[in-house]
Amino acid sequence: MWEQGGFLTLRTENTMANKQIVFTDRVVGLSLQNGLVRIDLATIAGPAKTKDGKDGLKMDITHQLVLPVDAFVNGVAMQQQLVKELVARQQKRVAKAKEAKADDKPAADAKA
């Protein structure tokens, strides 16, 4: 895993020069069929009302990612590692902010 331009990147091998990038707002479906995990990807299509009349969003399924179970499990492990990295990064930011605030407090008290 490495950081590039403020982004955390986790890759197990080199990327292909010609790749298709798929954007999704949400994963809206996940199922297991015949040893394959199927993940439905969707984008926001606009506002909608929920079943109970509340404001919500209409989602349009745009793609389905199909993976063998072992590839799905590996992908989940990679996502868990990324989440750990994001949590650690946020904890460092919070600690830095607290340190900066603590450093500023004596100066503020001296002015009072």
C-alpha positions as CSV (number, residue, x, y, z in Angstrom):
1,M,0.0,0.0,0.0
2,W,1.3,3.5,-0.8
3,E,0.0,7.0,-0.8
4,Q,0.0,8.9,-4.0
5,G,-1.5,12.4,-4.3
6,G,-3.5,12.0,-1.1
7,F,-4.9,8.7,-2.2
8,L,-4.2,5.4,-0.5
9,T,-3.5,2.7,-3.1
10,L,-3.4,-1.0,-2.5
11,R,-2.4,-3.2,-5.4
12,T,-1.1,-6.7,-5.6
13,E,0.3,-6.5,-9.1
14,N,0.9,-4.1,-12.0
15,T,-2.1,-2.5,-13.6
16,M,-3.0,-2.9,-17.3
17,A,-2.5,0.1,-19.6
18,N,-6.0,-0.3,-21.1
19,K,-8.5,-0.6,-18.3
20,Q,-12.1,0.4,-17.9
21,I,-13.0,2.6,-15.0
22,V,-16.5,2.0,-13.6
23,F,-18.0,4.6,-11.2
24,T,-20.6,3.7,-8.7
25,D,-22.4,5.6,-6.0
26,R,-23.5,2.5,-4.1
27,V,-23.4,-1.3,-4.0
28,V,-27.1,-2.1,-4.0
29,G,-27.1,-5.9,-4.3
30,L,-24.9,-8.8,-3.3
31,S,-25.6,-12.5,-3.9
32,L,-24.0,-15.8,-4.2
33,Q,-25.0,-18.0,-7.2
34,N,-23.3,-21.2,-8.4
35,G,-20.0,-20.3,-6.6
36,L,-19.9,-16.8,-7.9
37,V,-20.4,-13.6,-6.0
38,R,-22.5,-11.0,-7.9
39,I,-22.3,-7.4,-6.8
40,D,-24.8,-4.9,-8.3
41,L,-23.4,-1.4,-8.7
42,A,-25.7,1.6,-9.0
43,T,-25.6,5.3,-9.6
44,I,-28.0,8.0,-8.3
45,A,-30.7,8.6,-10.8
46,G,-32.5,11.4,-8.9
47,P,-34.9,12.0,-6.0
48,A,-37.6,9.5,-5.1
49,K,-40.0,8.7,-2.3
50,T,-39.4,5.7,-0.1
51,K,-42.2,3.2,0.7
52,D,-43.0,5.2,3.9
53,G,-43.2,8.5,2.0
54,K,-39.9,9.9,3.0
55,D,-37.5,11.6,0.6
56,G,-34.9,9.3,-0.8
57,L,-32.9,8.6,-3.9
58,K,-33.6,6.5,-7.0
59,M,-30.7,4.2,-7.8
60,D,-30.1,2.8,-11.3
61,I,-28.1,-0.5,-11.5
62,T,-25.4,0.2,-14.1
63,H,-23.1,-2.8,-13.7
64,Q,-22.7,-6.2,-12.1
65,L,-19.4,-7.3,-10.9
66,V,-19.1,-11.2,-10.9
67,L,-16.3,-12.8,-8.9
68,P,-15.3,-16.3,-7.8
69,V,-15.7,-16.6,-4.1
70,D,-11.9,-16.7,-3.4
71,A,-11.5,-13.4,-5.4
72,F,-14.3,-11.8,-3.4
73,V,-12.7,-12.9,-0.1
74,N,-9.4,-11.5,-1.2
75,G,-11.1,-8.2,-2.2
76,V,-12.8,-8.0,1.2
77,A,-9.4,-8.5,2.9
78,M,-8.0,-5.7,0.8
79,Q,-10.9,-3.4,1.7
80,Q,-10.5,-4.2,5.4
81,Q,-6.8,-3.2,5.1
82,L,-7.7,0.1,3.4
83,V,-10.3,0.8,6.1
84,K,-7.6,0.3,8.8
85,E,-5.3,2.7,6.9
86,L,-8.1,5.3,6.7
87,V,-8.8,5.0,10.4
88,A,-5.1,5.3,11.3
89,R,-4.8,8.4,9.1
90,Q,-7.9,10.0,10.7
91,Q,-6.5,9.2,14.2
92,K,-3.3,11.0,13.2
93,R,-5.2,14.0,12.0
94,V,-7.2,14.2,15.2
95,A,-4.1,13.8,17.4
96,K,-2.3,16.6,15.4
97,A,-5.3,18.9,15.8
98,K,-5.4,18.2,19.5
99,E,-1.7,19.0,19.8
100,A,-2.1,22.2,17.8
101,K,-5.1,23.2,20.0
102,A,-3.1,22.4,23.2
103,D,-0.1,24.5,21.9
104,D,-2.4,27.4,21.2
105,K,-4.2,27.3,24.5
106,P,-1.4,28.8,26.7
107,A,-1.1,31.7,24.3
108,A,-4.8,32.3,24.5
109,D,-4.8,32.1,28.3
110,A,-1.9,34.7,28.5
111,K,-4.0,37.2,26.5
112,A,-6.9,36.9,29.0
